[in-house]
Amino acid sequence: MITALHRRILAALVLLFASTSWNLLAEPNAKQNAAAQSSSAVSSDSYMGLSGEELWSNNCLRCHNIRPPTMYSDAQWDVIVHHVRLRANITGQEQRAIVEFLKSAK
Amino acid sequence: MNAQLSYLLSDYIALGVGEFFSPSNVFVERFEPQWINKLPDRPLAVYHGILPNISVGAQVRGGFPIGPTRANYAFYVSNGPVLNTFDARTAGTLDFNSYTDNNDNKAVGGRVGFLPTPGVEVGYGFETSKPSFQGTAFSDLQALVQSVDLEITRDSDLLKGRINLFAQYAWSHVDHAVYDPDGSLGFGPLAFTSKQDGGYAELAYRSTKVDIDFIRNLELIFRWDHLSRDPSGLGDPEETRWTLGLNYWLSPSTVVKAAYEWDQPNGEPNENALLLQAAMGF
């Protein structure tokens, strides 16, 4: 019989396995590929020096598909990314970098 | 539908008051909208009395860098849940959908998250409260709900697509109590410490790097979810589900979903079902 304790141990092992096997899914040059390929890539290994485009794809894709920059007006993107900041707990700097990218990418 | 007023205090701190999705439950905050939730229904445990979904109160939240990583936090004070005491089926469970502020105590909760690399987040959420009406025999009972979660999003050339792994496991504890102590409600005296636990793991794959549009718009999803309660026989029965889904994305926020769910409530007939849903986000 599987007890609650067993389920918690199993859950912890699944989390540990998923975390440790993370890099198996990525290619060694994933970061370079990500920059060269479409903006939908989520393959960076660090938050250091991420561009607004990378922050946009990395943060949005954590929850849902990304919408193209042309889908909304500048004013609408201001409101949308403000909402994302509150929901996904991104920083103010990240919010500004994402908005700047979205407005410049049209 | 909920509403809150937010104020951005600094790049790392935001304040909010009103009615909001409970930050202690990452599913309701981030994945609950039907155009985001990859399956037609919600996973067990996150909506079955273990974790709060809507809170009325005030919160402080934000994110901040730690070197090459990120961390985030959200803490809140709210009215909190109400302890069910009046019938055998729900005795000892928490009602998070009540807007009644039933005592002077306030629930305190929150979640902390850590992102070691972009696309990976682990989190821990909690809420502690005194959930019973003031002046009753249950008024000193303490309830604690907790949750751990993992979210992974990864693009892979190897797999020619994107993988999402979402997992959340929650458990709750309400102090020992005697329900219907004089038998006047017809089911007591019933003495127990109420515990519930459950969670889900969901794996999704979308072939975003394939050149054929039709194939690229398909997404395959698999989910396991589970709910159990101690003592068993009260409230929702123990239940385990396995769900296989196939989505077709008409646009980034418009989707048609089909899923088959193998549902095994303990001691009851199977409730297997074919689920169909169309959803659009605005």
Interface residues (C-beta under 8 A of the other chain):
Chain A: A4 R7 R8 A11 V14 L15 A18 S19 W22 L25 A26 E27 A30 N33 A34 S40 A41 V42 S43 S44 D45 S46 Y47 M48 L50 E54 N58 L61 R62 C63 H64 N65 I66 R67 P68 M71 R85 L86 R87 A88 N89 I90 T91 G92 Q93 E94
Chain B: S6 L8 S10 D11 Y12 A14 G16 E29 R30 F31 W35 I36 R61 G62 G63 F64 P65 G67 P68 T69 R70 N72 Y73 A74 G113 L115 P116 T117 P118 G119 V120 E121 V122 V148 L150 E151 I152 T153 R154 D155 S156 D157 L158 L159 R162 I163 L165 A167 Y169 W171 K195 D197 G199 A201 T208 H226 S228 D230 W249 P252 S253 G281
